[in-house]
Amino acid sequence: EGVSSAHARWRPDGKFLAFLSARDEGKTQVWLLNRLGGDAERLTDTPQDVQDFAWSPDSSQLVLVLRDASSEELEAAKENKDEAVADRARAAESEAKDKRKAPKPWVIDRLQFKLDEVGYLDRRRTHLYVFDLAAKSLRQITSGDYDDSEPAWSPDGKWLAFSSNRSVPDPDATYDQNIWVVPASNSDKGAHPRQVTTNPGADGSPAWSPDGKWIAYVTQMDPHLFDYATKHLAVAPATGGEAKLITLALDRMVTVPRFSPDGKFIYFIADDDGTQNLCRVPVTGGEIARTVGGRLMVNDYSLAKTGDIVAQIATLDHADELYTIPDGKLTRITHTNDALMSQLKLSYGEYVHFKSKDGTIISGYLYKPVDYVPGKKYPTILRPHGGPVWAYYAEFDHLPQLLAANGYAVLFPNPRGSTGYGQDFAKAIWADWGNRDFQDDMAMVDYAIEQGIADPAKLAVGGWSYGGISTDFIIAQTNRFKAAISGAGGALFSSFYGHDHYQRDYEAELGHPWENKAVWERVSPFYKVANVSTPTLFMGGAIDWNVPILGSEQMYQALKRLGRSTELVVYPGEYHEFKKPSHIKDRLERYLAWYAHFVKGDSTPARPVPTPKSGE
C-alpha cells in the first residue's frame, strides 16, 4: 500500500486482526484483516483520524479515541459522501489553484496551546466513541473541555475506564490526570463519569481485574517532579475508594499493567538497570518475581486466558521477535528478522560501569568497532540520549551498529537523569541540566580511553532531542571533541517558553523566566557559545514543536557569527520524530560525512556527495 500500518489488535475471538492505517489517501481508520489472508476491510469512516481503539470483550463493538473534528474535516467528509460533488470539487480545485481561499487563522485561548505533530491547540478535545460493527453506528460516550485517552473495557463489556485530566479550573495547568469510568452504553456523552483515582500526580494505563471489581494502573505520586518521579503500580476499587501502591519499594518505572487470568497477580514491565523486564506481583503486594528477566528488552506482552504469555522482546544483537515461556523457559516463536540479521556483521554492546567525577557509579553501553582489534585505539563517538528522563537499553539499535560498521567505537551512557536506577538518580539533574549529566558523560569517554579503546585525539559527540541539548552543553564546556552533531537541540530556553509544548514542565522545574532569570540562564548553554570551537552540525525538523528548530538556528547563527565551522540542516515537513524515509537516510549520511571529515580526517567533504542519477 505504501502506507504504514500500526496498532494491531486481535479481535477477541482470534479470527481477525484490526489495525490503524491511512490507506487510500484518507484519514487514519480502523481496518480489519482475516488471519487467513486476503485484503483488509475498512471498518470505520470518521471525518477525523482514529487515534486509538480497543475491542469490546464480545467483539461486537470498538471504542475509538477521536479528536473533535474541525469544520474543514466535517465539510470534506460531507463532500466525499457525494461522488459527483467530490468530482466537481476536485475539478474546480485543479482549475483554480491560485484562487484558493486563505486558510482560516488559529484562534488561541488555552494555556497549553501547542503540541508536536498536532500544532496549535484550540478547544477541540479528544473523546471516546463506541462504534457498533453490525449497525455501523458511532456514539460519543465522553465529552467536555478535557482530553480522554487509554480506554479499557470492563470484562462484562458494560463499562469503560479511561484516563483524563479534569482538574479545575484549568487542566492545562496541572498534571492531575486520573482514572475515570463511564457506562459503555451511556446516552448523555458521559456527562457524569465516576472518578476512580484522586492522586494529584498523573494516573494512567487502566487495566481491569477479571471479576471487574478492581482497576490496576500506573501512578506518579509527586506532581512537582512530573517525569522525574517514579511511575508505580497501584490498584483501586473500580467503584472508587482507597488505592494501594504495589511497587513502592521497587523504585523503578512501571508500564503496561495487566491482571493474571485468575486475578491473583498483576504483571507489568519494569525499567531496570538498562533493561526492561516482565515482572509479576501479588495483587495484595509482596515479592516481585521476574517472569522474563536478564539483559534484554521486553517491549510488550500478551496474556492468554490460560495464563500463557507471549512477549515482544529485543536483544542487543537481534531486533524484536515474539517469545513464549513454556515451563519457565524463554522460547522464540517468530523469526521475522532472521534473514536480515544473518546478513549483518554486528558489534555486541557491552554493559559497562565507571565512576563519575564525584564517585557516583554510572553505567552505559559500549559498542566496539566491527572487526575490533585489542590494543588498537579507535575514533569514538559519544551519543548522549534523549529525554532526559529516559535511558539506553539492551535492545538492537541501528545507529550504533551503523557507526561501529564505519570504524567507530560508540558510547551510550545512562547519566544521572536516566530511568532504571531509581527516583533519586533521575531527579539528580532537576533544574541543573548540563552539570552532573555532563560529568557522567565525560566519565564514559574517560573510561573508554583508559580501556585503550578510544583514541583521545579522535573524539566526537552527537545526539537528538535532549541528546542534542546535551551536545550543546558539552561543546560549551570542553574542546576535547573534534566534531559534534546537535539534532533537535536547544540552548536558550527562555526563547522556548511559549514556543514549544513544555510550558507546564518549565514552570514546574525552572519557575517563570521573568522571575527566575538566573535559573533559566544557568541551564542555557547559549551564554557560553563563545567558548565553542568544535565544528558542529545542527539539524532538525521544520515543524518540530517538541524541540523547535529555533534552538539549532540560534546556535548555528552564533557560531557562524563567531567564524566557527558549522552548518544547519532543516528538514521540511518533519516533526520531532522524522517520518520520511528519504530524510531519515539523508540524516544518517550526514552523520557519517561530518564525522569522517572532522574526526577521521578523511579527504571526503563534510557533507554527503550526491549520488549521480542514472545516465549522468
DOVEXTOR-458293 format. One record per residue (C-alpha): x, z, y; residue number from 0. Coordinates in pm, whole numbers, m for minus. Layout:
BEGIN
       u       w       v  num
       X       Z       Y  NUM
...
This chain:
BEGIN
       u       w       v  num
       0       0       0    0
     296      51     233    1
     135     378     347    2
     236     727     245    3
       1     943      41    4
      17    1322      25    5
    m155    1650     m61    6
    m251    1553    m416    7
    m510    1787    m572    8
    m659    1768    m922    9
   m1035    1775    m947   10
   m1116    2099   m1132   11
   m1222    1907   m1445   12
    m876    1750   m1458   13
   m1001    1391   m1481   14
    m935    1272   m1128   15
    m672    1324    m859   16
    m765    1342    m492   17
    m514    1286    m213   18
    m480    1212     159   19
    m384     867     282   20
    m430     645     589   21
    m483     326     389   22
    m642       7     521   23
    m504      81     869   24
    m762     354     909   25
    m773     726     964   26
    m632     968     708   27
    m906    1015     447   28
    m953    1168     102   29
    m903     919    m179   30
    m979     960    m549   31
    m774     820    m838   32
    m862     822   m1207   33
    m584     983   m1408   34
    m604     687   m1647   35
    m511     447   m1368   36
    m685     184   m1158   37
    m747     153    m786   38
    m806     454    m567   39
   m1153     504    m420   40
   m1204     635     m69   41
   m1425     944     m71   42
   m1454    1032     296   43
   m1512     823     607   44
   m1474    1053     908   45
   m1408     934    1264   46
   m1101    1157    1281   47
    m815    1231    1040   48
    m874    1468     749   49
    m602    1732     788   50
    m660    1927     466   51
    m913    1962     183   52
    m993    2168    m126   53
   m1222    2111    m426   54
   m1518    2336    m495   55
   m1499    2501    m841   56
   m1771    2275    m983   57
   m1612    1955    m843   58
   m1929    1863    m653   59
   m1801    1934    m303   60
   m1491    1925     m88   61
   m1413    2147     206   62
   m1243    1942     477   63
   m1037    2055     774   64
   m1120    1833    1071   65
   m1030    1848    1436   66
   m1328    1778    1664   67
   m1343    1403    1711   68
   m1261    1257    2051   69
   m1509    1035    2233   70
   m1284     739    2159   71
   m1283     819    1787   72
   m1662     852    1781   73
   m1705     525    1967   74
   m1465     342    1734   75
   m1643     481    1429   76
   m1980     366    1565   77
   m1850      17    1628   78
   m1688     m10    1287   79
   m2021      56    1117   80
   m2143    m276    1253   81
   m1906    m551    1140   82
   m2047    m801    1388   83
   m1989    m563    1675   84
   m1643    m486    1539   85
   m1556    m857    1515   86
   m1673    m922    1870   87
   m1478    m622    1994   88
   m1161    m741    1828   89
   m1206   m1091    1971   90
   m1265    m957    2318   91
    m959    m734    2291   92
    m746   m1029    2182   93
    m861   m1243    2476   94
    m830    m981    2746   95
    m537    m755    2665   96
    m436    m745    3027   97
    m782    m628    3131   98
    m796    m318    2916   99
    m930      m3    3070  100
    m671     251    3170  101
    m653     548    2932  102
    m850     849    3043  103
    m649    1134    3197  104
    m584    1450    2998  105
    m768    1746    3147  106
    m594    2070    3051  107
    m722    2426    3085  108
    m571    2602    2782  109
    m277    2845    2780  110
    m134    2670    2472  111
    m165    2310    2581  112
      86    2117    2369  113
     164    2069    2002  114
     416    1836    1843  115
     255    1541    1659  116
     m70    1608    1847  117
      35    1603    2211  118
    m174    1761    2485  119
    m435    2006    2361  120
    m786    2014    2501  121
   m1085    2215    2381  122
   m1130    2007    2066  123
   m1072    2254    1784  124
   m1010    2239    1409  125
   m1303    2347    1191  126
   m1424    2345     830  127
   m1677    2099     689  128
   m1831    2076     343  129
   m1857    1725     202  130
   m2111    1669     m78  131
   m1981    1396    m307  132
   m2318    1292    m453  133
   m2505    1278    m122  134
   m2202    1161      80  135
   m2311    1414     341  136
   m2096    1624     573  137
   m2194    1968     702  138
   m2000    2174     957  139
   m1957    2536     845  140
   m1731    2689    1115  141
   m1734    2643    1490  142
   m1630    2793    1822  143
   m1333    2772    2055  144
   m1093    2855    1770  145
    m883    2669    1514  146
    m975    2729    1149  147
    m749    2637     855  148
    m636    2717     500  149
    m981    2709     333  150
   m1019    2866     m13  151
   m1334    2858    m230  152
   m1459    3173    m399  153
   m1475    3143    m781  154
   m1855    3106    m776  155
   m1841    2840    m504  156
   m2066    3038    m269  157
   m1807    3145     m11  158
   m1513    3002     176  159
   m1224    3212     301  160
   m1011    3074     583  161
    m756    3183     843  162
    m827    3178    1215  163
    m712    3344    1536  164
   m1035    3456    1702  165
    m887    3722    1927  166
   m1033    3784    2272  167
   m1011    3697    2547  168
    m772    3413    2452  169
    m639    3327    2103  170
    m362    3124    2266  171
    m210    3449    2397  172
    m170    3632    2062  173
     m51    3596    1701  174
    m367    3771    1576  175
    m465    3529    1301  176
    m693    3691    1043  177
    m873    3609     720  178
   m1244    3535     752  179
   m1523    3445     509  180
   m1836    3230     556  181
   m2112    3118     316  182
   m2032    2767     196  183
   m2399    2674     235  184
   m2448    2812     587  185
   m2653    2601     825  186
   m2553    2766    1154  187
   m2197    2628    1165  188
   m2056    2966    1069  189
   m2185    3145    1375  190
   m2139    3484    1207  191
   m1824    3483     991  192
   m1720    3801     813  193
   m1379    3935     916  194
   m1171    4043     617  195
    m842    4149     782  196
    m772    4319    1115  197
    m391    4327    1130  198
    m268    4228    1481  199
       1    4007    1327  200
     m58    3676    1151  201
    m252    3679     820  202
    m283    3359     618  203
    m286    3181     280  204
    m601    3347     138  205
    m645    3343    m242  206
    m948    3484    m430  207
    m936    3711    m734  208
   m1111    3569   m1045  209
   m1404    3808   m1001  210
   m1442    3720    m632  211
   m1403    4080    m517  212
   m1055    4061    m364  213
    m852    3829    m145  214
    m473    3816    m161  215
    m296    3689     147  216
      34    3677     337  217
      73    3909     635  218
     324    3976     913  219
     291    4333    1034  220
     486    4316    1361  221
     342    4054    1601  222
     617    4132    1852  223
     870    3986    1608  224
     645    3690    1512  225
     855    3457    1289  226
    1139    3710    1260  227
     904    3955    1084  228
     897    3955     704  229
     588    3796     552  230
     449    4042     297  231
     195    4005      20  232
    m125    4204      76  233
    m469    4233     m83  234
    m801    4327      76  235
   m1164    4357     m39  236
   m1344    4025      12  237
   m1617    4217     193  238
   m1363    4363     436  239
   m1207    4706     434  240
    m871    4873     387  241
    m591    4634     293  242
    m296    4721      75  243
      61    4594     119  244
     207    4499    m218  245
     565    4384    m144  246
     675    4609     143  247
     981    4734     m46  248
    1091    4379    m136  249
    1155    4285     230  250
    1155    3913     156  251
     939    3632     287  252
     640    3569      60  253
     439    3246      29  254
     174    3087    m197  255
      m6    3392    m343  256
    m229    3333    m649  257
    m406    3567    m889  258
    m340    3550   m1261  259
    m648    3434   m1460  260
    m713    3790   m1580  261
    m693    3924   m1225  262
    m430    4184   m1313  263
    m134    4024   m1135  264
     m58    3824    m823  265
     203    3551    m835  266
     396    3444    m526  267
     711    3261    m417  268
     985    3485    m274  269
    1252    3358     m34  270
    1561    3546    m154  271
    1935    3500    m108  272
    1936    3124     m56  273
    1676    3057    m328  274
    1302    3057    m379  275
    1191    3231    m699  276
     848    3264    m856  277
     757    3631    m884  278
     471    3841   m1018  279
     347    4186    m919  280
      57    4402   m1046  281
    m247    4394    m819  282
    m213    4768    m770  283
     155    4732    m675  284
     462    4830    m871  285
     751    4649   m1032  286
     808    4290    m927  287
     905    4053   m1208  288
    1076    3716   m1160  289
     883    3466   m1369  290
    1119    3191   m1256  291
    1447    3327   m1124  292
    1800    3207   m1071  293
    1976    2981    m824  294
    1705    2722    m781  295
    1417    2630    m550  296
    1055    2680    m655  297
     862    2467    m406  298
     516    2507    m558  299
     339    2610    m876  300
       3    2597   m1050  301
    m170    2841   m1284  302
    m392    2723   m1569  303
    m696    2922   m1687  304
    m490    3006   m1996  305
    m223    3165   m1780  306
      24    2883   m1837  307
     237    2790   m1537  308
     366    2459   m1407  309
     626    2486   m1130  310
     776    2226    m900  311
    1148    2305    m895  312
    1457    2157    m738  313
    1818    2247    m812  314
    2140    2182    m627  315
    2215    1876    m839  316
    1866    1743    m912  317
    1562    1656    m699  318
    1219    1808    m768  319
    1071    1795   m1117  320
     792    1982   m1297  321
     868    2265   m1537  322
     668    2484   m1773  323
     764    2824   m1913  324
     672    2836   m2283  325
     779    3171   m2432  326
     956    3253   m2106  327
    1192    2954   m2132  328
    1207    2718   m1833  329
    1141    2369   m1972  330
    1141    2047   m1772  331
     845    1819   m1850  332
     899    1535   m1599  333
    1193    1301   m1549  334
    1081    1132   m1229  335
    1424    1136   m1065  336
    1646    1093   m1370  337
    1709     721   m1315  338
    1814     779    m954  339
    2025    1086   m1024  340
    2210     908   m1307  341
    2341     653   m1054  342
    2481     912    m816  343
    2812    1092    m814  344
    2731    1432    m666  345
    2902    1730    m511  346
    2765    2051    m660  347
    2704    2301    m384  348
    2879    2634    m431  349
    2713    2952    m303  350
    2990    3144    m127  351
    3021    3472      63  352
    3252    3565     350  353
    3291    3823     627  354
    3190    3760     985  355
    3380    3889    1287  356
    3212    4233    1274  357
    3244    4267     897  358
    2891    4155     807  359
    2877    3966     478  360
    2739    3615     527  361
    2651    3357     265  362
    2620    2981     256  363
    2653    2665      51  364
    2983    2477      43  365
    2995    2116     m75  366
    3338    1978    m158  367
    3406    1608    m117  368
    3325    1389    m413  369
    3646    1350    m618  370
    3784    1666    m460  371
    4148    1735    m541  372
    4252    2105    m535  373
    4519    2173    m278  374
    4425    1880     m58  375
    4273    1954     283  376
    3970    1753     392  377
    3783    1674     712  378
    3499    1926     726  379
    3155    1928     884  380
    2975    2248     981  381
    2598    2199     969  382
    2401    2489    1129  383
    2042    2498    1006  384
    1717    2477    1200  385
    1464    2749    1255  386
    1640    2971    1350  387
    1430    3173    1103  388
    1488    2951     801  389
    1771    2903     550  390
    1964    2666     331  391
    1855    2683     m31  392
    1963    2598    m385  393
    1798    2256    m374  394
    1902    1894    m380  395
    1966    1768     m27  396
    2060    1410      53  397
    2263    1490     368  398
    2548    1700     224  399
    2569    1452     m62  400
    2600    1158     179  401
    2869    1335     379  402
    3056    1451      67  403
    3047    1096     m67  404
    3218     987     255  405
    3507    1227     206  406
    3391    1537     394  407
    3364    1899     292  408
    3026    2023     415  409
    2941    2378     522  410
    2580    2503     513  411
    2590    2864     641  412
    2300    3109     643  413
    2397    3314     950  414
    2209    3608    1092  415
    1865    3487    1189  416
    1818    3334     844  417
    1546    3426     597  418
    1617    3558     248  419
    1825    3860     350  420
    1567    4098     496  421
    1398    4152     830  422
    1693    4328     996  423
    1917    4033     914  424
    1661    3786    1053  425
    1597    3974    1377  426
    1969    4031    1446  427
    1966    3733    1686  428
    1647    3841    1864  429
    1683    3730    2228  430
    2055    3686    2159  431
    2093    3329    2035  432
    2440    3184    2007  433
    2613    3518    1962  434
    2607    3669    1613  435
    2494    3343    1457  436
    2786    3169    1633  437
    3028    3426    1489  438
    2879    3380    1141  439
    2901    3001    1160  440
    3265    3023    1270  441
    3334    3264     984  442
    3234    2998     732  443
    3469    2749     896  444
    3749    3007     876  445
    3662    3072     511  446
    3686    2701     423  447
    4024    2682     596  448
    4150    2995     418  449
    4045    2848      85  450
    4264    2543     155  451
    3962    2308     161  452
    3907    2237     531  453
    4165    2063     746  454
    4170    2270    1070  455
    4272    1959    1263  456
    3968    1760    1143  457
    3660    1974    1202  458
    3314    1856    1309  459
    2980    2019    1378  460
    2623    1896    1397  461
    2264    1999    1338  462
    1898    1933    1412  463
    1641    2148    1594  464
    1787    2500    1614  465
    2084    2340    1438  466
    2119    2116    1744  467
    2078    2417    1971  468
    2348    2597    1770  469
    2571    2292    1811  470
    2528    2315    2188  471
    2618    2685    2175  472
    2922    2613    1958  473
    3076    2336    2169  474
    3025    2552    2480  475
    3226    2837    2324  476
    3505    2663    2133  477
    3701    2339    2142  478
    3814    2353    1779  479
    3584    2067    1673  480
    3687    1703    1704  481
    3327    1578    1721  482
    2972    1710    1748  483
    2622    1571    1695  484
    2337    1762    1856  485
    1997    1646    1730  486
    1674    1766    1893  487
    1869    2038    2070  488
    1819    2235    2389  489
    2044    2415    2631  490
    1845    2504    2943  491
    1544    2691    2812  492
    1375    2775    3140  493
    1314    2400    3170  494
    1142    2402    2831  495
     890    2667    2936  496
     561    2478    2973  497
     725    2160    2844  498
     748    2227    2469  499
     496    2414    2248  500
     669    2754    2229  501
     531    2935    2536  502
     395    3223    2327  503
     723    3268    2139  504
     932    3253    2456  505
     721    3520    2622  506
     733    3749    2318  507
    1110    3720    2279  508
    1250    3646    2625  509
     975    3750    2864  510
     873    3538    3161  511
    1155    3324    3301  512
    1074    3427    3658  513
    1100    3795    3563  514
    1382    3796    3302  515
    1614    3536    3450  516
    1929    3700    3311  517
    1800    3687    2952  518
    1694    3324    2981  519
    2031    3227    3126  520
    2222    3419    2858  521
    2062    3213    2581  522
    2115    2883    2766  523
    2448    2716    2682  524
    2389    2465    2961  525
    2550    2706    3205  526
    2876    2678    3007  527
    2868    2298    2990  528
    3186    2267    3196  529
    3371    2425    2902  530
    3273    2142    2667  531
    3540    1889    2578  532
    3414    1792    2230  533
    3297    1428    2202  534
    2924    1480    2146  535
    2642    1251    2036  536
    2294    1365    2144  537
    1978    1231    1985  538
    1608    1299    1941  539
    1255    1165    1930  540
    1098    1031    2247  541
     767    1214    2188  542
     901    1535    2033  543
     709    1832    2181  544
     877    2079    1945  545
    1226    2049    2095  546
    1179    1775    2355  547
    1435    1506    2424  548
    1476    1670    2767  549
    1731    1911    2615  550
    1951    1627    2489  551
    1911    1437    2815  552
    2028    1734    3020  553
    2337    1795    2809  554
    2418    1423    2799  555
    2377    1393    3178  556
    2605    1689    3244  557
    2879    1575    3005  558
    2861    1220    3138  559
    2898    1352    3494  560
    3197    1558    3377  561
    3358    1247    3230  562
    3342    1360    2868  563
    3298    1134    2566  564
    2924    1139    2498  565
    2630     923    2402  566
    2250     965    2396  567
    2023     800    2140  568
    1645     823    2187  569
    1412     709    1909  570
    1083     557    2033  571
     761     691    1887  572
     928     974    1695  573
     822    1337    1685  574
    1045    1627    1580  575
    1036    1513    1218  576
    1110    1141    1201  577
     861     914    1022  578
    1000     561    1043  579
    1245     475     759  580
    1446     244     985  581
    1504     528    1232  582
    1600     773     957  583
    1850     519     824  584
    1986     449    1172  585
    2034     820    1237  586
    2240     863     919  587
    2452     559    1002  588
    2524     703    1346  589
    2628    1033    1190  590
    2884     855     975  591
    3015     629    1252  592
    3058     911    1507  593
    3239    1141    1265  594
    3456     865    1118  595
    3575     762    1464  596
    3640    1102    1619  597
    3717    1323    1317  598
    3888    1096    1068  599
    4041     887    1344  600
    3927     564    1182  601
    3965     244    1380  602
    3592     175    1338  603
    3376     218    1651  604
    3184     538    1720  605
    2851     362    1679  606
    2739     158    1375  607
    2830    m207    1363  608
    2508    m413    1337  609
    2467    m593    1005  610
    2464    m972    1062  611
    2131   m1135     989  612
    2109   m1387     711  613
    2252   m1721     822  614
    2457   m1581    1112  615
